[in-house]
Amino acid sequence: MSAGATGVGSLPGGDAREAAKTATGSFEDFPYLPELPARGPGADMIGRSIGLLVDMYGHVEPSGWRISDRPGRDTRRARSWLGEDLDALEEFTQGYTGKLKVQAVGPWTLAAALELHGGEAMLQDAGACRDLAGSLAEGLREHLADVRRRIPGADVVLQLDEPSLTAVLLGRVRSASGYRTYRAVDRQVVEGALRDLFAVHDGEVIVHSCAPEVPFGLLRRAGATGVSFDFSLLTEREDDAVGEAVEGGTKLFAGVVPGTDGPLSDPGGSVMGVRKLWRRLGLAPGTLAESVVVTPSCGLAGASPAYARAVQAHCARAARSLADNPE
């Protein structure tokens, strides 16, 4: 049984129907809702998730997204594009039954990216972070209900994008001036906020980060059922954490194919590293296909349309190779 392959989230271009067609055609068993950041502010991953917030709004400043008192043009645009993307996905998933992935930015990456009125990140204000996580939870609940209404046969998988999570935990997020960094957030606080947010969805919740040093243990304790990461950034230092995660039933969404244009190896070669990891950890090869989902290493917004299509087809073939020849 193959756990298969899926995309990470973003695709190049600005045509919602074309993107939905690619995402559903490449991954017939595990399609996802594409994001098209090339359309501009509000289609980027931060803006899109700000559009999901309940009773909290944002607008674009030269420095990035900043909190607003009322919904303006940027928030409305974010919501309108999400609606367009959902319409397109609904069109290409008529009668579909099976896994379907939707993505949103997690509370810590959002807190590191969203500015308060004064220009500093929300991250520096513990109360603001709590409000943000609560607003996001409410918005995700509505968004997931909408997806289930539109595609009733879907077993919805929620992916939270947390590329800044490690920087938040280690106190590496730079302040507005760039001359200092915000204080590291206590691990218990980070874990608690994630646990509360994961609870809005009664299905699978995976966390994606294409940054180094993904905190596998913390994510597992918070209740993530899967972790999505750039496989090329994994080091042997993380072996124990990865091994414990797999043995505890956590799925690995292994980003094994580069997200920007380049030559593609043969599909079997792309998952060679995963097989090696399994041997190194002393895990049974038979568990590989159940535990691993093959993905690109990160979103494909920076790829050419032709490469984005090729990569997704390549991931699907690599997943089959892993299922057929786990050794």
C-alpha positions as CSV (number, residue, x, y, z in Angstrom):
1,M,0.0,0.0,0.0
2,S,1.6,3.3,-1.1
3,A,1.0,6.5,0.9
4,G,1.7,8.1,-2.4
5,A,2.8,11.6,-3.3
6,T,1.4,15.1,-3.1
7,G,2.4,18.7,-3.7
8,V,3.5,21.3,-1.0
9,G,1.3,24.2,-2.0
10,S,2.4,26.9,-4.3
11,L,2.6,26.7,-8.1
12,P,3.8,29.2,-10.7
13,G,1.4,31.4,-12.8
14,G,-1.9,33.0,-12.0
15,D,-4.5,30.8,-13.6
16,A,-6.6,29.0,-10.8
17,R,-8.2,26.5,-13.2
18,E,-4.9,25.5,-14.8
19,A,-3.4,25.1,-11.3
20,A,-6.3,23.0,-10.0
21,K,-6.1,20.8,-13.1
22,T,-2.4,20.2,-12.5
23,A,-2.7,19.5,-8.8
24,T,-5.6,17.0,-9.3
25,G,-4.2,15.4,-12.5
26,S,-0.6,14.9,-11.1
27,F,-1.8,13.4,-7.7
28,E,-5.0,11.5,-8.4
29,D,-4.9,9.9,-5.0
30,F,-3.8,12.9,-3.0
31,P,-4.6,16.2,-4.7
32,Y,-4.2,19.6,-2.9
33,L,-5.5,23.1,-3.1
34,P,-2.9,25.1,-5.0
35,E,-1.6,28.6,-4.1
36,L,-0.6,31.1,-6.8
37,P,1.6,33.8,-5.1
38,A,2.5,35.3,-8.5
39,R,-0.9,37.1,-8.6
40,G,0.4,39.5,-5.9
41,P,-0.2,40.5,-2.3
42,G,-3.0,38.4,-0.8
43,A,-2.1,35.4,-3.0
44,D,1.2,35.0,-1.1
45,M,1.1,32.5,1.7
46,I,1.1,35.1,4.5
47,G,-1.6,37.2,2.9
48,R,-3.7,34.2,2.1
49,S,-3.7,33.1,5.7
50,I,-4.5,36.7,6.9
51,G,-7.5,36.4,4.7
52,L,-8.7,33.4,6.8
53,L,-8.5,35.2,10.1
54,V,-11.7,36.0,12.0
55,D,-12.1,39.6,13.4
56,M,-8.5,40.4,12.5
57,Y,-7.3,42.0,9.3
58,G,-4.1,43.0,7.5
59,H,-2.9,45.3,4.8
60,V,0.3,45.6,2.8
61,E,3.0,48.1,3.8
62,P,6.4,48.4,2.0
63,S,7.9,46.2,4.8
64,G,5.2,43.5,4.5
65,W,1.8,42.7,6.1
66,R,0.6,44.8,9.0
67,I,-2.4,44.5,11.2
68,S,-5.4,46.7,10.3
69,D,-8.5,47.8,12.3
70,R,-10.9,46.9,9.5
71,P,-10.9,44.8,6.3
72,G,-9.4,46.7,3.4
73,R,-8.6,46.0,-0.2
74,D,-5.7,43.6,0.6
75,T,-7.8,41.4,2.9
76,R,-10.7,41.4,0.4
77,R,-8.4,40.4,-2.4
78,A,-6.9,37.5,-0.4
79,R,-10.4,36.2,0.3
80,S,-11.5,36.6,-3.3
81,W,-8.6,34.7,-4.6
82,L,-9.1,31.9,-2.1
83,G,-12.7,31.7,-3.3
84,E,-11.6,31.5,-6.9
85,D,-9.1,28.7,-6.1
86,L,-11.7,26.7,-4.2
87,D,-14.2,27.1,-7.1
88,A,-11.5,25.7,-9.5
89,L,-10.6,22.8,-7.2
90,E,-14.3,22.0,-6.7
91,E,-14.7,21.8,-10.5
92,F,-11.9,19.3,-10.9
93,T,-12.8,17.1,-7.9
94,Q,-16.4,16.3,-8.8
95,G,-17.2,12.9,-7.3
96,Y,-13.7,12.6,-5.8
97,T,-13.3,10.5,-2.7
98,G,-10.0,10.2,-0.8
99,K,-7.3,12.4,0.7
100,L,-7.3,16.1,-0.2
101,K,-4.8,18.6,1.3
102,V,-5.3,22.3,2.1
103,Q,-2.5,24.6,3.5
104,A,-2.4,27.6,5.8
105,V,0.4,29.3,7.6
106,G,0.8,28.3,11.2
107,P,0.5,30.7,14.1
108,W,4.2,31.1,14.8
109,T,5.3,31.9,11.2
110,L,2.3,34.2,11.0
111,A,3.3,36.0,14.2
112,A,6.9,36.4,12.9
113,A,5.6,37.9,9.6
114,L,2.7,40.1,10.7
115,E,3.5,43.5,12.0
116,L,1.8,45.4,14.8
117,H,0.8,49.0,14.2
118,G,4.2,50.2,15.3
119,G,6.1,48.0,12.8
120,E,7.4,45.4,15.1
121,A,6.4,41.7,14.6
122,M,3.4,40.4,16.5
123,L,5.9,37.8,17.9
124,Q,7.2,40.3,20.5
125,D,3.7,40.5,22.2
126,A,2.6,37.3,23.9
127,G,-1.0,38.5,24.2
128,A,-1.1,39.4,20.5
129,C,0.2,35.9,19.6
130,R,-2.6,34.3,21.6
131,D,-5.2,36.5,19.9
132,L,-3.7,35.6,16.5
133,A,-3.7,31.9,17.2
134,G,-7.4,32.1,18.4
135,S,-8.4,34.0,15.3
136,L,-6.6,31.6,13.0
137,A,-8.3,28.6,14.7
138,E,-11.7,30.1,14.2
139,G,-10.9,30.9,10.5
140,L,-9.6,27.4,9.9
141,R,-12.7,25.8,11.3
142,E,-14.8,27.8,8.8
143,H,-12.4,27.1,5.9
144,L,-12.3,23.4,6.6
145,A,-16.1,23.2,6.8
146,D,-16.3,25.1,3.5
147,V,-13.9,22.6,1.8
148,R,-15.9,19.6,3.1
149,R,-19.2,21.2,1.8
150,R,-17.7,21.7,-1.6
151,I,-16.0,18.3,-1.8
152,P,-18.0,16.0,0.4
153,G,-16.0,12.8,-0.5
154,A,-12.7,14.4,0.6
155,D,-10.8,13.2,3.6
156,V,-9.3,16.6,4.3
157,V,-5.7,16.8,5.5
158,L,-4.7,20.2,7.0
159,Q,-1.1,21.4,6.4
160,L,0.2,24.2,8.5
161,D,3.3,26.0,7.0
162,E,5.7,26.8,9.7
163,P,9.1,27.7,8.0
164,S,9.9,30.2,10.8
165,L,9.2,27.8,13.7
166,T,12.8,26.9,14.3
167,A,13.8,30.6,14.3
168,V,11.0,31.4,16.7
169,L,12.2,28.7,19.1
170,L,15.9,29.7,18.9
171,G,15.4,33.5,19.0
172,R,16.6,34.1,15.5
173,V,13.7,36.2,14.1
174,R,15.0,39.7,13.3
175,S,13.3,42.8,14.6
176,A,12.0,45.6,12.2
177,S,15.4,47.4,12.4
178,G,17.2,44.2,11.6
179,Y,19.8,45.1,14.4
180,R,18.4,42.7,17.0
181,T,16.4,39.5,17.3
182,Y,13.2,38.8,19.2
183,R,13.5,36.8,22.3
184,A,13.0,33.0,21.8
185,V,9.5,31.9,22.7
186,D,9.2,29.2,25.4
187,R,8.9,25.7,23.9
188,Q,5.9,24.9,26.1
189,V,4.1,28.0,24.9
190,V,4.9,27.1,21.2
191,E,3.8,23.5,21.7
192,G,0.6,24.5,23.5
193,A,-0.5,27.0,20.8
194,L,0.1,24.4,18.1
195,R,-1.8,21.7,20.1
196,D,-4.8,24.0,20.5
197,L,-4.8,24.8,16.8
198,F,-4.4,21.2,15.7
199,A,-7.6,20.4,17.7
200,V,-9.8,22.4,15.2
201,H,-9.4,19.5,12.7
202,D,-10.5,16.0,13.5
203,G,-8.5,14.6,10.6
204,E,-4.8,14.5,9.8
205,V,-2.7,17.6,10.5
206,I,0.8,17.9,9.1
207,V,3.3,20.7,9.6
208,H,5.5,21.8,6.8
209,S,8.9,23.6,7.1
210,C,11.6,23.8,4.4
211,A,14.0,25.3,7.0
212,P,16.8,23.3,8.6
213,E,16.5,21.8,12.1
214,V,12.8,20.9,12.0
215,P,11.7,20.2,15.6
216,F,10.3,16.7,15.0
217,G,9.8,15.9,18.7
218,L,8.0,19.1,19.6
219,L,5.6,18.7,16.6
220,R,4.9,15.1,17.5
221,R,4.1,16.0,21.1
222,A,1.8,18.8,20.0
223,G,-0.2,16.2,18.0
224,A,0.9,16.6,14.4
225,T,0.2,13.4,12.5
226,G,2.8,14.2,9.9
227,V,5.8,16.4,9.2
228,S,6.7,17.8,5.8
229,F,10.3,18.9,5.2
230,D,13.1,19.4,2.8
231,F,14.8,16.0,2.9
232,S,18.2,17.4,1.7
233,L,18.5,19.5,4.9
234,L,18.1,16.4,7.2
235,T,21.4,15.6,9.1
236,E,22.3,12.5,11.0
237,R,21.9,14.5,14.2
238,E,18.2,14.3,13.6
239,D,18.2,10.5,13.2
240,D,16.9,9.7,16.7
241,A,14.1,12.3,16.5
242,V,13.0,11.0,13.0
243,G,13.2,7.4,14.1
244,E,11.1,8.1,17.2
245,A,8.6,10.0,15.1
246,V,8.2,7.1,12.6
247,E,7.9,4.5,15.3
248,G,5.3,6.7,17.0
249,G,3.2,6.6,13.8
250,T,4.1,10.1,12.4
251,K,4.1,10.3,8.6
252,L,7.1,11.8,6.9
253,F,6.2,14.0,3.9
254,A,9.7,13.8,2.4
255,G,10.6,16.7,0.1
256,V,13.1,14.8,-2.2
257,V,12.8,16.6,-5.5
258,P,14.1,20.2,-5.9
259,G,11.5,22.9,-6.1
260,T,13.3,25.0,-8.7
261,D,14.3,24.1,-12.3
262,G,17.1,21.6,-12.7
263,P,17.7,18.2,-14.1
264,L,15.5,15.4,-12.6
265,S,17.2,12.1,-11.8
266,D,15.3,8.8,-12.4
267,P,12.4,8.5,-9.9
268,G,14.1,5.6,-8.1
269,G,17.2,7.7,-7.6
270,S,15.1,10.5,-6.0
271,V,14.0,8.2,-3.1
272,M,17.4,6.5,-2.6
273,G,18.1,8.8,0.4
274,V,14.8,7.7,2.0
275,R,15.8,4.0,1.6
276,K,19.2,4.8,3.1
277,L,17.7,6.6,6.1
278,W,15.4,3.6,6.7
279,R,18.5,1.3,6.8
280,R,20.4,3.7,9.0
281,L,17.5,3.8,11.5
282,G,17.1,0.0,11.4
283,L,13.4,0.3,10.3
284,A,11.6,-2.4,8.4
285,P,11.6,-1.7,4.7
286,G,8.0,-2.9,4.5
287,T,6.9,0.2,6.6
288,L,8.4,2.7,4.1
289,A,5.3,3.1,1.8
290,E,2.9,3.5,4.8
291,S,5.2,6.1,6.5
292,V,6.4,8.2,3.7
293,V,4.6,10.6,1.3
294,V,6.9,11.9,-1.5
295,T,6.7,15.7,-2.3
296,P,8.8,18.4,-3.9
297,S,11.3,19.9,-1.4
298,C,9.2,23.1,-1.1
299,G,6.6,25.1,-2.9
300,L,6.9,25.4,-6.7
301,A,6.2,29.1,-7.0
302,G,9.7,29.8,-8.3
303,A,9.7,27.0,-10.9
304,S,8.8,27.3,-14.6
305,P,5.3,25.9,-15.4
306,A,6.8,23.0,-17.4
307,Y,9.2,22.1,-14.5
308,A,6.3,22.3,-12.0
309,R,4.3,19.8,-14.0
310,A,7.3,17.5,-14.5
311,V,8.2,17.6,-10.8
312,Q,4.8,16.6,-9.7
313,A,4.6,13.7,-12.2
314,H,8.1,12.7,-11.0
315,C,7.0,12.6,-7.3
316,A,4.1,10.3,-8.2
317,R,6.5,7.9,-10.0
318,A,9.1,8.1,-7.2
319,A,6.4,7.1,-4.7
320,R,5.5,4.1,-6.8
321,S,9.1,3.1,-6.9
322,L,9.3,3.3,-3.1
323,A,6.2,1.2,-2.8
324,D,7.4,-1.4,-5.3
325,N,11.1,-1.6,-4.2
326,P,11.3,-0.6,-0.6
327,E,14.8,-2.3,-0.3
